[in-house]
């Protein structure tokens, strides 16, 4: 079976740049292209019996500055491994056919949660995946809200660009608080586990810089062993406050639900969850339906989401990362700094 990007408008090379979005990431790709004012370059993806496949650009990449988008979240009919192979093969084909510079844009990076050895003979998959991308000859790797930024930056030997959703999330929190008449001093940012404390602290600091007032903070204890999660300690003042639980991703949703219930048990006025990557694996629909959570704000980094409309429409609010991605691509292409994209 052959799948070709459907675009009635002829793909135009703008200033030597080409932007591709592989199948499964095409909805975000279209939004990025529209936001950035550049077209989607056309490509082909073919599937063969036995699970093998082929990807290739359908226009010349020789001498071009090539950007390729693909989020590596697994879903029905397209595992994380399939997506990873397709992306690697496409990037290699671009290098094989003379691309001047290649940038992989991977909003959600698969295998990034296993970034260190926690048990004897554990794999360090973050580093192995980085080696695969370097092997096909990319120049720059861009990702969004990785699980562990230090491990991510140390894994790659090529240039890396790490984007986070702090600015987008902070703006949504302030918009939500303003619409509900909530003063900044009644807001609290909470991390659902110890590993996300720094992420939550940075969001808290950005909120304070944007509104000029102090914001509360808290975090939940979490320990995992052999797939069993434990830990019930909670630190932070959430009584009577509007709580915003922040995490990099939601899969089954158990981690954020534990934190949400802990906040409710401590008399939080409201609880909202903010996550960048909405993986929504088995069991997440029940989490969304739980009364402990008032609303879930999630980016479109891996959409569309595999959750029932009857559950998702009521509480789910989607924030687009397309403008951030488009501006990042434009600045990389033009050789401009990108650090100020993260400033309030």
N, C-alpha and C positions, 0 to 999 in steps of 0.2 A: 504494500500500500504506500502511496506517495502523498505527503502532505507538503504543500507549498504555502508560504505566507500569502494571505489574500489581501492585496492592496491594489485598488484601481488606479491610484496615482503612481506615476512612474517614479521609481526611486532615484533621487538626485544626490550626487555627491556634493557636500557642502564643505568647502575649504579643505578638501583632502581627507575628510572624516567619513567613516562608515559606522553605522550603529545597527547591530543585529540583536534580535530577541528570539531565543529558541522557543519551540512549542511548549506550552505550559507556563511560560513567562510572558506570553505575547500580550496579555491584557495590560500588565504593568508596562511592558515595552511601548505599547501604543500611547499610554498616558505620559511616559517619559518623553517620547518623541514629540508629542503635542505640546508639552510644557516647554521643551527646549527649542522648539521651532526647527527641528531637523527631521528628516524622514526615516522610516524604518527601511533598512536595506533588505533585499529579498534573499531567501535561502531555501534549501530543500532538506527534508528529513524523510528517509525511506526506512521501512521496516521489512526485515526478511524473516522467513520461517526459521524457527530455532532461537529467536530472540536477538539475532544480530541486527545491526542498523548502520545507516550511513547518513552523515550530515555534511553539507557543503554550501558555500556561498554561491549564489547564482549570478553574481557580477564580479568583475575583477577587483581584487583586493591589493594588487601589486602597487607598492609605493604609498599605500594609504595608512591612515591612522585609524585602526580598527578597534571598536568597542563591542563586546559581546555580553549580553545579559542572560543570566539563567539562575533561578533560585533552586537550591538542591534539596528541597523538602520532598520526602516520599509521599505518594498518594496512590489511590487505586489505579492500576494500569501503568504506573510510572514510578518505580522505586527510586530511592536516593542514588542507588548504584547505577541504574539506567541513566538518570539525568547527569550524573557525574561523567560517565563514559561519553555520552553524546556531546557534552560541553568540551571535554578534553579533545575528542576527535575533531570537533569543529575548529577549536583553537589551533590544533596542529595543522589542519588543512589550510588555515589562513597563513600560518608561518611557511608551510611548504610552497605556497603560491605567491610569496613575495611581499606580504604585508610589512610595512616599514616599522610599525609599532603596534603591539597588541595589548589591550587592557581587558581583563576578565572582570565583569561586574557580577558579583554573587551575593545578593542581599542576605540570603540565608545560607550559611556554610555548613553542609552536612559534616558530621563526625567531629565538630568543634567542641562537643561536650567531653570528649575523652582526650584531655590535653596533658595529662600527667599519669604516672604510675601510682596507683593507690593500693595495688596488690602485687605480689611477685609475678613477674613475667607479663604484666599488663601491656597492651599495645598503647602507643602514643599516636593515635590516629590523626590528630591535628597536623603533626609534623609529616606523616606519611602522605597525606593529601596535598600538603604544600609542595612536597617533592614531586608529585605527579604533575602539578601545574607548572612548576619550573622546568620539568623535563620536556614539555611540549613547546617551550620557548616564549612564554608570555613575558612582558616587560613590567606590567603593573597589575596588582590584584586589589580590587575594591570590594569591601564587604560592609554590612550594616549590623551594628549591635551584636558583635560576636560574643560568645559565652565568656571568654576570658581574653581580654585585649592583650595582656602581656604575653600569653602563650601564643596568640595569633601572630603578633609582631616578631616574636623570636623564632617561629616556625619557618617563616619565609625568608629567602635570601634576595628575592627581587623586591622592588618597591611595593609597599603596601599602603593603602588608604583605608583607615577605619572611620566610618561614619556612625553617629549614634542619633537616636531619635529624641534626645533631651529637649531640644528647642521646640519640636513639634508637640511633644507631650506637655511641656510646660505651658505652651500657648493654649492647649485644650483644657488644661486644669484651670487656668485663669479665666477662660471663657465660661467654663462650667460653673466656677465659683461666682463669677459676676452675675450670670443669669439666675443663680439661686440666692443671690444676696449674701454670699458667704465671705466674711472678711478673712484676710490672709492669716491672721493669728488663730483662726479656728480650723486651719487646714493642717493635716499631717501627712507626710510621705513615709511609707512603710515598705521595708524589704521583707519578702516572704521567707528568706533564709539568710544565713550568714554570708554565703558566697556573693549575694547581690547587694551587700551593704554599701560598697563603694558606688555602685550604680545609683542607688537611692540617694546617697549623700550628694552626688553631683547634681541630680535633679533638684533636690532641695535647695542647693546653693544657687542654681539657675533661677528657680522660682523666686527666691529672696532678692536676687539681683533685678528681676523683672518687675516685682511689685514693691520693692523697698521696705518690706516688713518681714519679721521672723516667721518661719514655718516650722511646725512640729516634726518630730522624727521618731521612728520606731523600727524594730526588726523582730522576726520570729526565729526561734531555734529550729534547726532541721538536721537530722542525721539519717543517713541511708546506709543500710547494710543488707546485702543479699536481696535487694529489691524491696525491703521493708523500711518505711519511713517512720521515724520517731522523733521525740523532742517536743516539749510543751512550754518551754520558757519564753516569755515575751517581755521585751523592754521597750518602754516608750509610753507617752501619755496620749491616749486616743479618746478618752471619755468626753462625750459631747462634741467631738470634732468630726469634720468631714475628711475621711481617710482615703488616700490614693495609694494603692499597692502597686508597685512597679516591678516588672521582671522583663528579661530579654525575650522569653517565649512562653507559650502555653501549649502543652501537648495534651495530656489527660486532664490537666487542671487541678490535680490534687494538691499541689504545693500552694497555689494561690487561694484555694478554698480553705485550707487549714488556717492560713493567715487571716482570711476574711472572717471566719468564725471566731477566731481569737479576738479580733477587734470588736466584733459584735458582743462577745461575752464581757468585754470591758467597756460597754456602753457607747460605742462609736455612733455618731448621729447618722452617718451614711458611709458606705464602702464602695469604692469604684476601683476597678483593676485596669492597669495600663500595661500592655505588652506590645513588643515590636513584631514578633513573628507568631502568627496564629496557626500553629500546626494542627490543632484540634483533632487529636487521635481519639481512639475509642474511650468513651466515658466522659468526654468533654461536654457533651450536650446536657448531661445531668448536672454538671457544675454550673453551666450557664443558667440553668433553671432554678438553682438554689437561691433561696430568699436572702442568704447572707450577702450576696452580691447585688448591688443596685444597677450597675452598668459595667460593661467591658469595652474599653477603647483599645483598638488594635490597628496596626498599619496594614497596608495592602502589599507587603513585601513578598508574601507567598500565596496570595489569593488566586482564584476564588476558593472559598472555604467549604469544606465537606461537613457541614452541619445542617440539620433540618431547619428550614425557613421558619417554622412555627416556633422554634426555640430562639434562633439567632436574631430575628428581626426586632424582637422586643427589647433586648438589652445590648445588642452589639452595635457599636459605632465605629466606622472605619475612617482612619486618617491616612491620607495619601502621602507616600514618600516620593512620588514622581517628581515634584519640583526640586527636592533636594538632590535626587539622582541626576536630573537633567542639568542642574547647575554645576554639579561635580564633573560631569562629562565635559561640559563646555569649558570649564576652567582648566581641566587637565589638557584638553586639546589645544587651548590657547597659551598654556604654560603659566597660568596665573595661580596665586596662592589659594588654598582652600581652608586654611585654619580658621578663618573668620566665619565660616559657615556654621560653626558650632557655638559662636559667641551669642549672648543674649542681646 
